[in-house]
């Protein structure tokens, strides 16, 4: 094992494999340590504020627009100009930091590529560091690999890179500073920035990021302050870093203007992170016996609360000259069934056509096979224009009541309940085995979609409206019986594996226990 030179007060417990020392250099780790010491107390305060806010919601408080920041919502301000490399983002592809996927995503024909250290990636030590190695090689265009007699390397024209570090709730347990775990997000961000920012600028782009899971503008302010210090530390002009914030929590939806304002020197817009958003709504109203959402497949972007959120995001962004990026089409091409494939592709087409017509500047896909289809829909509306930020939407009026209009409530079917259980077990089993991005039942599942599955089951058990369409009340005993049946089906489809047995146990605990786990990745992370 290679020996590292560590900054004073830092310990690394992860294995240092060959090549890891090129990422975990003394200078890069010094930046990690400095940012951690400067900002860890605030991260902990903000996480404590989340807990306090959750307690108020559990007691019946409803979210609303903040009276103390009305002057920001009403003010006439704009974000700093967008760099040329981020002006055109009609189709963004996303995926984990695995080497072959990285190459295929860059070559996919998408305008930009969000590489993911977060929801589509199991954050084990090996994945996080090899992901950084892959990023370093990709930025320098030296990334390549051979597999099954096939060689993979970058095309001449590749997508613009945007990096998603982990959210505020996730630690990096293998790195301690002054005896305490550090923020996974600061670790991912600092290593990437240190090794790649100047190289990216020399090649006509820059260090661009996606920021996940925020619940308040104070959390955006924390990121902004980290950007300011990091730019000073490595000698970048202020405003060089650009970040798009995923609005994927119901609380952040009430603070979109404020989030853009906090990051205005570093902002590259907002994204409608739809799957996590649905999960967030279930999570924040989990104890409301009157709250209930229908089968996961019925909660689409045309559901009233989702439509309101999408339109408010669009209006807010364009008012501030900020890009508005639409959410993820989780459907993937279905190779062995032309009829099913046509239905799936029609779903993607409709989704992207609606976003483009509304005024969005781009949208997400999870598979290279969808890039051309999505691009066609955006080009129909945008023509050759890189974006449609000039399309202002003063006609949109969204109230707090609109954002909280949670429908549809029915139907909840036995098939829908079993689907949630099946996907939950399948995904958790793959995650524990090191793969955080899994095609299941012709959808690309990541942590966000798995979160919907397990939180819906938990909430249906407790909601007064949690009844199947045949009248049966969903109970913990019913769910336990189905878990053992669905585990057998998962094993039939993927082959056996110890991780699936453990996944079924975890899914049972998380969906039937009295306490609701804030994120499924928190207990899971302790298992890897």
Secondary structure as a PSIPRED ss2 file (coil, helix, strand):
# PSIPRED VFORMAT (PSIPRED V4.0)

   1 X C   1.000  0.000  0.000
   2 X C   1.000  0.000  0.000
   3 X C   1.000  0.000  0.000
   4 X C   1.000  0.000  0.000
   5 X C   1.000  0.000  0.000
   6 X C   1.000  0.000  0.000
   7 X C   1.000  0.000  0.000
   8 X C   1.000  0.000  0.000
   9 X C   1.000  0.000  0.000
  10 X E   0.000  0.000  1.000
  11 X E   0.000  0.000  1.000
  12 X E   0.000  0.000  1.000
  13 X C   1.000  0.000  0.000
  14 X C   1.000  0.000  0.000
  15 X C   1.000  0.000  0.000
  16 X C   1.000  0.000  0.000
  17 X C   1.000  0.000  0.000
  18 X C   1.000  0.000  0.000
  19 X C   1.000  0.000  0.000
  20 X H   0.000  1.000  0.000
  21 X H   0.000  1.000  0.000
  22 X H   0.000  1.000  0.000
  23 X C   1.000  0.000  0.000
  24 X C   1.000  0.000  0.000
  25 X C   1.000  0.000  0.000
  26 X H   0.000  1.000  0.000
  27 X H   0.000  1.000  0.000
  28 X H   0.000  1.000  0.000
  29 X H   0.000  1.000  0.000
  30 X H   0.000  1.000  0.000
  31 X H   0.000  1.000  0.000
  32 X H   0.000  1.000  0.000
  33 X H   0.000  1.000  0.000
  34 X H   0.000  1.000  0.000
  35 X H   0.000  1.000  0.000
  36 X H   0.000  1.000  0.000
  37 X H   0.000  1.000  0.000
  38 X H   0.000  1.000  0.000
  39 X H   0.000  1.000  0.000
  40 X H   0.000  1.000  0.000
  41 X H   0.000  1.000  0.000
  42 X H   0.000  1.000  0.000
  43 X H   0.000  1.000  0.000
  44 X H   0.000  1.000  0.000
  45 X H   0.000  1.000  0.000
  46 X H   0.000  1.000  0.000
  47 X H   0.000  1.000  0.000
  48 X H   0.000  1.000  0.000
  49 X H   0.000  1.000  0.000
  50 X H   0.000  1.000  0.000
  51 X H   0.000  1.000  0.000
  52 X H   0.000  1.000  0.000
  53 X H   0.000  1.000  0.000
  54 X H   0.000  1.000  0.000
  55 X H   0.000  1.000  0.000
  56 X H   0.000  1.000  0.000
  57 X H   0.000  1.000  0.000
  58 X H   0.000  1.000  0.000
  59 X C   1.000  0.000  0.000
  60 X C   1.000  0.000  0.000
  61 X C   1.000  0.000  0.000
  62 X C   1.000  0.000  0.000
  63 X C   1.000  0.000  0.000
  64 X C   1.000  0.000  0.000
  65 X C   1.000  0.000  0.000
  66 X C   1.000  0.000  0.000
  67 X H   0.000  1.000  0.000
  68 X H   0.000  1.000  0.000
  69 X H   0.000  1.000  0.000
  70 X H   0.000  1.000  0.000
  71 X H   0.000  1.000  0.000
  72 X H   0.000  1.000  0.000
  73 X H   0.000  1.000  0.000
  74 X H   0.000  1.000  0.000
  75 X C   1.000  0.000  0.000
  76 X C   1.000  0.000  0.000
  77 X C   1.000  0.000  0.000
  78 X C   1.000  0.000  0.000
  79 X C   1.000  0.000  0.000
  80 X C   1.000  0.000  0.000
  81 X C   1.000  0.000  0.000
  82 X C   1.000  0.000  0.000
  83 X C   1.000  0.000  0.000
  84 X H   0.000  1.000  0.000
  85 X H   0.000  1.000  0.000
  86 X H   0.000  1.000  0.000
  87 X C   1.000  0.000  0.000
  88 X C   1.000  0.000  0.000
  89 X C   1.000  0.000  0.000
  90 X C   1.000  0.000  0.000
  91 X E   0.000  0.000  1.000
  92 X E   0.000  0.000  1.000
  93 X E   0.000  0.000  1.000
  94 X E   0.000  0.000  1.000
  95 X E   0.000  0.000  1.000
  96 X E   0.000  0.000  1.000
  97 X C   1.000  0.000  0.000
  98 X C   1.000  0.000  0.000
  99 X H   0.000  1.000  0.000
 100 X H   0.000  1.000  0.000
 101 X H   0.000  1.000  0.000
 102 X H   0.000  1.000  0.000
 103 X H   0.000  1.000  0.000
 104 X H   0.000  1.000  0.000
 105 X H   0.000  1.000  0.000
 106 X H   0.000  1.000  0.000
 107 X C   1.000  0.000  0.000
 108 X C   1.000  0.000  0.000
 109 X C   1.000  0.000  0.000
 110 X C   1.000  0.000  0.000
 111 X C   1.000  0.000  0.000
 112 X E   0.000  0.000  1.000
 113 X E   0.000  0.000  1.000
 114 X E   0.000  0.000  1.000
 115 X E   0.000  0.000  1.000
 116 X E   0.000  0.000  1.000
 117 X C   1.000  0.000  0.000
 118 X C   1.000  0.000  0.000
 119 X C   1.000  0.000  0.000
 120 X C   1.000  0.000  0.000
 121 X C   1.000  0.000  0.000
 122 X C   1.000  0.000  0.000
 123 X C   1.000  0.000  0.000
 124 X C   1.000  0.000  0.000
 125 X H   0.000  1.000  0.000
 126 X H   0.000  1.000  0.000
 127 X H   0.000  1.000  0.000
 128 X H   0.000  1.000  0.000
 129 X H   0.000  1.000  0.000
 130 X H   0.000  1.000  0.000
 131 X H   0.000  1.000  0.000
 132 X H   0.000  1.000  0.000
 133 X H   0.000  1.000  0.000
 134 X H   0.000  1.000  0.000
 135 X H   0.000  1.000  0.000
 136 X H   0.000  1.000  0.000
 137 X H   0.000  1.000  0.000
 138 X H   0.000  1.000  0.000
 139 X H   0.000  1.000  0.000
 140 X C   1.000  0.000  0.000
 141 X C   1.000  0.000  0.000
 142 X C   1.000  0.000  0.000
 143 X C   1.000  0.000  0.000
 144 X E   0.000  0.000  1.000
 145 X E   0.000  0.000  1.000
 146 X E   0.000  0.000  1.000
 147 X E   0.000  0.000  1.000
 148 X C   1.000  0.000  0.000
 149 X C   1.000  0.000  0.000
 150 X E   0.000  0.000  1.000
 151 X E   0.000  0.000  1.000
 152 X E   0.000  0.000  1.000
 153 X E   0.000  0.000  1.000
 154 X C   1.000  0.000  0.000
 155 X C   1.000  0.000  0.000
 156 X C   1.000  0.000  0.000
 157 X C   1.000  0.000  0.000
 158 X C   1.000  0.000  0.000
 159 X C   1.000  0.000  0.000
 160 X E   0.000  0.000  1.000
 161 X E   0.000  0.000  1.000
 162 X E   0.000  0.000  1.000
 163 X E   0.000  0.000  1.000
 164 X E   0.000  0.000  1.000
 165 X C   1.000  0.000  0.000
 166 X C   1.000  0.000  0.000
 167 X C   1.000  0.000  0.000
 168 X C   1.000  0.000  0.000
 169 X C   1.000  0.000  0.000
 170 X C   1.000  0.000  0.000
 171 X E   0.000  0.000  1.000
 172 X E   0.000  0.000  1.000
 173 X E   0.000  0.000  1.000
 174 X E   0.000  0.000  1.000
 175 X E   0.000  0.000  1.000
 176 X E   0.000  0.000  1.000
 177 X E   0.000  0.000  1.000
 178 X C   1.000  0.000  0.000
 179 X C   1.000  0.000  0.000
 180 X E   0.000  0.000  1.000
 181 X E   0.000  0.000  1.000
 182 X E   0.000  0.000  1.000
 183 X E   0.000  0.000  1.000
 184 X H   0.000  1.000  0.000
 185 X H   0.000  1.000  0.000
 186 X H   0.000  1.000  0.000
 187 X H   0.000  1.000  0.000
 188 X H   0.000  1.000  0.000
 189 X H   0.000  1.000  0.000
 190 X H   0.000  1.000  0.000
 191 X H   0.000  1.000  0.000
 192 X H   0.000  1.000  0.000
 193 X H   0.000  1.000  0.000
 194 X H   0.000  1.000  0.000
 195 X H   0.000  1.000  0.000
 196 X H   0.000  1.000  0.000
 197 X H   0.000  1.000  0.000
 198 X H   0.000  1.000  0.000
 199 X H   0.000  1.000  0.000
 200 X H   0.000  1.000  0.000
 201 X H   0.000  1.000  0.000
 202 X H   0.000  1.000  0.000
 203 X C   1.000  0.000  0.000
 204 X C   1.000  0.000  0.000
 205 X C   1.000  0.000  0.000
 206 X C   1.000  0.000  0.000
 207 X C   1.000  0.000  0.000
 208 X E   0.000  0.000  1.000
 209 X E   0.000  0.000  1.000
 210 X E   0.000  0.000  1.000
 211 X E   0.000  0.000  1.000
 212 X C   1.000  0.000  0.000
 213 X C   1.000  0.000  0.000
 214 X C   1.000  0.000  0.000
 215 X C   1.000  0.000  0.000
 216 X C   1.000  0.000  0.000
 217 X H   0.000  1.000  0.000
 218 X H   0.000  1.000  0.000
 219 X H   0.000  1.000  0.000
 220 X H   0.000  1.000  0.000
 221 X H   0.000  1.000  0.000
 222 X H   0.000  1.000  0.000
 223 X H   0.000  1.000  0.000
 224 X H   0.000  1.000  0.000
 225 X H   0.000  1.000  0.000
 226 X H   0.000  1.000  0.000
 227 X H   0.000  1.000  0.000
 228 X H   0.000  1.000  0.000
 229 X H   0.000  1.000  0.000
 230 X H   0.000  1.000  0.000
 231 X H   0.000  1.000  0.000
 232 X H   0.000  1.000  0.000
 233 X H   0.000  1.000  0.000
 234 X H   0.000  1.000  0.000
 235 X C   1.000  0.000  0.000
 236 X C   1.000  0.000  0.000
 237 X C   1.000  0.000  0.000
 238 X C   1.000  0.000  0.000
 239 X C   1.000  0.000  0.000
 240 X C   1.000  0.000  0.000
 241 X C   1.000  0.000  0.000
 242 X E   0.000  0.000  1.000
 243 X E   0.000  0.000  1.000
 244 X E   0.000  0.000  1.000
 245 X E   0.000  0.000  1.000
 246 X E   0.000  0.000  1.000
 247 X E   0.000  0.000  1.000
 248 X C   1.000  0.000  0.000
 249 X C   1.000  0.000  0.000
 250 X H   0.000  1.000  0.000
 251 X H   0.000  1.000  0.000
 252 X H   0.000  1.000  0.000
 253 X H   0.000  1.000  0.000
 254 X C   1.000  0.000  0.000
 255 X C   1.000  0.000  0.000
 256 X H   0.000  1.000  0.000
 257 X H   0.000  1.000  0.000
 258 X H   0.000  1.000  0.000
 259 X H   0.000  1.000  0.000
 260 X H   0.000  1.000  0.000
 261 X H   0.000  1.000  0.000
 262 X H   0.000  1.000  0.000
 263 X C   1.000  0.000  0.000
 264 X C   1.000  0.000  0.000
 265 X C   1.000  0.000  0.000
 266 X C   1.000  0.000  0.000
 267 X E   0.000  0.000  1.000
 268 X E   0.000  0.000  1.000
 269 X E   0.000  0.000  1.000
 270 X E   0.000  0.000  1.000
 271 X E   0.000  0.000  1.000
 272 X E   0.000  0.000  1.000
 273 X C   1.000  0.000  0.000
 274 X H   0.000  1.000  0.000
 275 X H   0.000  1.000  0.000
 276 X H   0.000  1.000  0.000
 277 X H   0.000  1.000  0.000
 278 X H   0.000  1.000  0.000
 279 X H   0.000  1.000  0.000
 280 X H   0.000  1.000  0.000
 281 X H   0.000  1.000  0.000
 282 X H   0.000  1.000  0.000
 283 X H   0.000  1.000  0.000
 284 X H   0.000  1.000  0.000
 285 X C   1.000  0.000  0.000
 286 X C   1.000  0.000  0.000
 287 X C   1.000  0.000  0.000
 288 X C   1.000  0.000  0.000
 289 X C   1.000  0.000  0.000
 290 X C   1.000  0.000  0.000
 291 X C   1.000  0.000  0.000
 292 X C   1.000  0.000  0.000
 293 X C   1.000  0.000  0.000
 294 X C   1.000  0.000  0.000
 295 X C   1.000  0.000  0.000
 296 X H   0.000  1.000  0.000
 297 X H   0.000  1.000  0.000
 298 X H   0.000  1.000  0.000
 299 X C   1.000  0.000  0.000
 300 X C   1.000  0.000  0.000
 301 X C   1.000  0.000  0.000
 302 X C   1.000  0.000  0.000
 303 X C   1.000  0.000  0.000
 304 X H   0.000  1.000  0.000
 305 X H   0.000  1.000  0.000
 306 X H   0.000  1.000  0.000
 307 X H   0.000  1.000  0.000
 308 X H   0.000  1.000  0.000
 309 X H   0.000  1.000  0.000
 310 X H   0.000  1.000  0.000
 311 X H   0.000  1.000  0.000
 312 X H   0.000  1.000  0.000
 313 X H   0.000  1.000  0.000
 314 X H   0.000  1.000  0.000
 315 X H   0.000  1.000  0.000
 316 X H   0.000  1.000  0.000
 317 X H   0.000  1.000  0.000
 318 X H   0.000  1.000  0.000
 319 X H   0.000  1.000  0.000
 320 X C   1.000  0.000  0.000
 321 X C   1.000  0.000  0.000
 322 X C   1.000  0.000  0.000
 323 X C   1.000  0.000  0.000
 324 X E   0.000  0.000  1.000
 325 X E   0.000  0.000  1.000
 326 X E   0.000  0.000  1.000
 327 X E   0.000  0.000  1.000
 328 X E   0.000  0.000  1.000
 329 X E   0.000  0.000  1.000
 330 X C   1.000  0.000  0.000
 331 X E   0.000  0.000  1.000
 332 X C   1.000  0.000  0.000
 333 X C   1.000  0.000  0.000
 334 X C   1.000  0.000  0.000
 335 X C   1.000  0.000  0.000
 336 X C   1.000  0.000  0.000
 337 X C   1.000  0.000  0.000
 338 X H   0.000  1.000  0.000
 339 X H   0.000  1.000  0.000
 340 X H   0.000  1.000  0.000
 341 X H   0.000  1.000  0.000
 342 X H   0.000  1.000  0.000
 343 X H   0.000  1.000  0.000
 344 X H   0.000  1.000  0.000
 345 X H   0.000  1.000  0.000
 346 X H   0.000  1.000  0.000
 347 X H   0.000  1.000  0.000
 348 X H   0.000  1.000  0.000
 349 X H   0.000  1.000  0.000
 350 X H   0.000  1.000  0.000
 351 X H   0.000  1.000  0.000
 352 X H   0.000  1.000  0.000
 353 X H   0.000  1.000  0.000
 354 X H   0.000  1.000  0.000
 355 X H   0.000  1.000  0.000
 356 X H   0.000  1.000  0.000
 357 X H   0.000  1.000  0.000
 358 X H   0.000  1.000  0.000
 359 X C   1.000  0.000  0.000
 360 X C   1.000  0.000  0.000
 361 X C   1.000  0.000  0.000
 362 X E   0.000  0.000  1.000
 363 X E   0.000  0.000  1.000
 364 X E   0.000  0.000  1.000
 365 X E   0.000  0.000  1.000
 366 X C   1.000  0.000  0.000
 367 X C   1.000  0.000  0.000
 368 X H   0.000  1.000  0.000
 369 X H   0.000  1.000  0.000
 370 X H   0.000  1.000  0.000
 371 X H   0.000  1.000  0.000
 372 X H   0.000  1.000  0.000
 373 X H   0.000  1.000  0.000
 374 X H   0.000  1.000  0.000
 375 X H   0.000  1.000  0.000
 376 X H   0.000  1.000  0.000
 377 X H   0.000  1.000  0.000
 378 X H   0.000  1.000  0.000
 379 X H   0.000  1.000  0.000
 380 X H   0.000  1.000  0.000
 381 X H   0.000  1.000  0.000
 382 X H   0.000  1.000  0.000
 383 X C   1.000  0.000  0.000
 384 X C   1.000  0.000  0.000
 385 X C   1.000  0.000  0.000
 386 X C   1.000  0.000  0.000
 387 X C   1.000  0.000  0.000
 388 X C   1.000  0.000  0.000
 389 X C   1.000  0.000  0.000
 390 X C   1.000  0.000  0.000
 391 X C   1.000  0.000  0.000
 392 X C   1.000  0.000  0.000
 393 X C   1.000  0.000  0.000
 394 X C   1.000  0.000  0.000
 395 X C   1.000  0.000  0.000
 396 X C   1.000  0.000  0.000
 397 X C   1.000  0.000  0.000
 398 X C   1.000  0.000  0.000
 399 X C   1.000  0.000  0.000
 400 X H   0.000  1.000  0.000
 401 X H   0.000  1.000  0.000
 402 X H   0.000  1.000  0.000
 403 X H   0.000  1.000  0.000
 404 X C   1.000  0.000  0.000
 405 X C   1.000  0.000  0.000
 406 X C   1.000  0.000  0.000
 407 X C   1.000  0.000  0.000
 408 X C   1.000  0.000  0.000
 409 X C   1.000  0.000  0.000
 410 X C   1.000  0.000  0.000
 411 X C   1.000  0.000  0.000
 412 X C   1.000  0.000  0.000
 413 X C   1.000  0.000  0.000
 414 X H   0.000  1.000  0.000
 415 X H   0.000  1.000  0.000
 416 X H   0.000  1.000  0.000
 417 X H   0.000  1.000  0.000
 418 X H   0.000  1.000  0.000
 419 X H   0.000  1.000  0.000
 420 X H   0.000  1.000  0.000
 421 X H   0.000  1.000  0.000
 422 X H   0.000  1.000  0.000
 423 X H   0.000  1.000  0.000
 424 X H   0.000  1.000  0.000
 425 X H   0.000  1.000  0.000
 426 X H   0.000  1.000  0.000
 427 X H   0.000  1.000  0.000
 428 X H   0.000  1.000  0.000
 429 X H   0.000  1.000  0.000
 430 X H   0.000  1.000  0.000
 431 X H   0.000  1.000  0.000
 432 X H   0.000  1.000  0.000
 433 X C   1.000  0.000  0.000
 434 X C   1.000  0.000  0.000
 435 X C   1.000  0.000  0.000
 436 X C   1.000  0.000  0.000
 437 X C   1.000  0.000  0.000
 438 X E   0.000  0.000  1.000
 439 X E   0.000  0.000  1.000
 440 X E   0.000  0.000  1.000
 441 X C   1.000  0.000  0.000
 442 X C   1.000  0.000  0.000
 443 X E   0.000  0.000  1.000
 444 X E   0.000  0.000  1.000
 445 X E   0.000  0.000  1.000
 446 X C   1.000  0.000  0.000
 447 X H   0.000  1.000  0.000
 448 X H   0.000  1.000  0.000
 449 X H   0.000  1.000  0.000
 450 X H   0.000  1.000  0.000
 451 X H   0.000  1.000  0.000
 452 X H   0.000  1.000  0.000
 453 X H   0.000  1.000  0.000
 454 X H   0.000  1.000  0.000
 455 X H   0.000  1.000  0.000
 456 X H   0.000  1.000  0.000
 457 X H   0.000  1.000  0.000
 458 X H   0.000  1.000  0.000
 459 X H   0.000  1.000  0.000
 460 X H   0.000  1.000  0.000
 461 X H   0.000  1.000  0.000
 462 X H   0.000  1.000  0.000
 463 X C   1.000  0.000  0.000
 464 X C   1.000  0.000  0.000
 465 X C   1.000  0.000  0.000
 466 X C   1.000  0.000  0.000
 467 X E   0.000  0.000  1.000
 468 X C   1.000  0.000  0.000
 469 X C   1.000  0.000  0.000
 470 X C   1.000  0.000  0.000
 471 X C   1.000  0.000  0.000
 472 X C   1.000  0.000  0.000
 473 X E   0.000  0.000  1.000
 474 X C   1.000  0.000  0.000
 475 X C   1.000  0.000  0.000
 476 X H   0.000  1.000  0.000
 477 X H   0.000  1.000  0.000
 478 X H   0.000  1.000  0.000
 479 X H   0.000  1.000  0.000
 480 X H   0.000  1.000  0.000
 481 X H   0.000  1.000  0.000
 482 X H   0.000  1.000  0.000
 483 X H   0.000  1.000  0.000
 484 X H   0.000  1.000  0.000
 485 X H   0.000  1.000  0.000
 486 X H   0.000  1.000  0.000
 487 X H   0.000  1.000  0.000
 488 X H   0.000  1.000  0.000
 489 X H   0.000  1.000  0.000
 490 X H   0.000  1.000  0.000
 491 X H   0.000  1.000  0.000
 492 X H   0.000  1.000  0.000
 493 X H   0.000  1.000  0.000
 494 X H   0.000  1.000  0.000
 495 X C   1.000  0.000  0.000
 496 X C   1.000  0.000  0.000
 497 X C   1.000  0.000  0.000
 498 X H   0.000  1.000  0.000
 499 X H   0.000  1.000  0.000
 500 X H   0.000  1.000  0.000
 501 X H   0.000  1.000  0.000
 502 X H   0.000  1.000  0.000
 503 X H   0.000  1.000  0.000
 504 X H   0.000  1.000  0.000
 505 X H   0.000  1.000  0.000
 506 X H   0.000  1.000  0.000
 507 X H   0.000  1.000  0.000
 508 X H   0.000  1.000  0.000
 509 X H   0.000  1.000  0.000
 510 X H   0.000  1.000  0.000
 511 X H   0.000  1.000  0.000
 512 X H   0.000  1.000  0.000
 513 X C   1.000  0.000  0.000
 514 X C   1.000  0.000  0.000
 515 X C   1.000  0.000  0.000
 516 X C   1.000  0.000  0.000
 517 X C   1.000  0.000  0.000
 518 X C   1.000  0.000  0.000
 519 X C   1.000  0.000  0.000
 520 X H   0.000  1.000  0.000
 521 X H   0.000  1.000  0.000
 522 X H   0.000  1.000  0.000
 523 X H   0.000  1.000  0.000
 524 X H   0.000  1.000  0.000
 525 X H   0.000  1.000  0.000
 526 X C   1.000  0.000  0.000
 527 X C   1.000  0.000  0.000
 528 X C   1.000  0.000  0.000
